[in-house]
Amino acid sequence: MDDTTLTLGQISRTEAGFEGHLGRVFAHTQDAVWAMLTVPASMAQWLAPGTIELRQGGAVRIDFADSGIVIDSTVTAFEAGSLLEYSWSSGDQPQRPLRWSLQAVDGGTLLQLVVQVPAGEDPAKACAGFEGHLEMLAAALEGVSIKFPFDVFVQSRKAYSEQVAALG
């Protein structure tokens, strides 16, 4: 990947910290993208092994075995096929809500991801990590398995860091 193909979202300040808005259009149906976000076998292809109880208040467990990070959370917003929200944290950690929303558009599905990052944490790192996972999602939708794209992460983190610095 080079800088000309890097499409970033936007980070803004909030009262509680930062919020990143990332988006992608996939040339796939909304049902296909939803399955990638919610079906355990599909999640493992681009994010990590895990399960999500598809209902408001449902349990979320995502296990990044390689890093030792385990997400144990709860579904805080849910609309079947179009909206899923849970925190990217466990236990007593600060809440880091993720809001995945899907919308049918010409040529496929628009995925919008809102990443909330508490004050004192690095929003550039968080958003860059999700940029890498969105690249993995795009590949998985095409039936291709790829490893986490560190080049995407590094370039995205640098560009997101510049956005955060510009916020003052």
N, C-alpha and C positions, 0 to 999 in steps of 0.2 A: 504494500500500500504506500502511496506517496501523498504528499500534502494536497494534491489536486483532487484526490478522491475522498478525502476525509470530510465527512459531513457531520458536524457536531450539533448538539442541542444547545440550550441556553441555561446558564446558572444565574440565579438571582438570590438576593438576600431576603430572609423572612425574619419575623420577630424571634423565632426559635433557632435560627441558623441559616441554612441555605436550602434551595430547592432547584433541582436540575430537571429540565424538560427535554427528553430525548424522543425521537420519532423515526419510524421507518415505514415505507410502503413495501409490502411483500406481494408478489404476483401469485397469491394463493388465496383461497377462500377464507372467510372469517372463521369457519368451523375448523379448517386445517391449522390456522394460527392458534386458535383457542386450545386445540388439543395439545399443541406444543407447550403451552403455558401450564396445562393442568393435568395431563395424563402422565403418570409416573415414568413409563418407559420412554416417553418423548422428552420429558424434562431432563432425564439423564443424558440425552444426546447433546444438549447445548448449555445446560446450567449445572445441575448436579443431581444425583439420586435424591428423590424426595416424594412426599405425598402431600396433597392438599385436599381437605374435606371441603367440597364445593357447596358451601352454604355460609351465610353470615354466622360468625362465631365458630366456624370450623377450624380444626387444628391444621397447622402448617409445620412440616418438618422437612428440612433440606440439609443434607449432609455432605459437606465438602471435605471428604476424608483426607485428601492430599494435604490440606492446610490445617486440619483439625477443627475447622469452624463448623458448628452445627447451628442451624436456625430452628428454633422452636417458637412458633408464633401463633397468631390467631387471625382468621379472615375478618377484616373490619368493614369491608364493603364487597358486595357481590351482586352481579346481574349475570345470569347464565349466558355464556357466549360473548359477552361484551365488556365486563368490568370485574376486576379482581384486585383487592387491596389487602396487604398484610405488612407487618413490620419485618425489616431485615435485621432482626436482633433476637436475642434469647434472654430469658430470665429477667434479671434486674438491670440489663443494659438499657441505655437510652433508646427510645422508640425511633426507628428509621423507616417510616412508612414508604412502601412502594405501591404505586397505583398504575396498574396495567389496564389500558382501555383499547378496545378494538372497534373499528368502524369500517364498513364496506365503502370502497371508493372505486372509481373507474380503474380497472386494471388490477384490482386486488383488495388488500386490506391495509388500512392505516393502523399501525400500532403506536400508541403514545404511552410513554413511561414517565411518571413523575417520581423522582427520587428525592426524599427529604433527608437532610443531613444535619444533625445537631451542631450547634455552635461548638467550636473547639475541635471539630473533626475536619478532615480534608475532603471537601466536596469534589475537587478535581480528581482525586484518586477514586472516589466512589463512582462518579459518572464515567470515568475512563474504564473502570472495570465493567460497567454495564455496556459500554460501547463494544468491548471485546465479546461479551456474551451475546449481544445482538448480532454480531458478525457470525458467531457460532450458530445462532438461531436461523439466520438466513441460509447458511450452508445445510443445516439439518432439514429445513423445509425442502431443499433440493435433493435430499437423500444422501448428502455427503457429510462424513464425520471429519471434523477438524479439531486440532488441539487449540487451547486458548491462544489467541493471536496477540502475543506480547508486543509486536510492532504497532498494532492498533492501540493497545493500552498506552504505550510510551508516547506516541504522537498525540493521542487524545488527552493524556494527562498534562502534557506541556501546554497544549492549546487551552484546555480548561483552566489551568493555573493562571494563564494570562487573563482569562475572563474574570477570575476571582480577584486578581490583583487590580484590575480596572474598576472593580466595585468599591475599592478604597477601604 
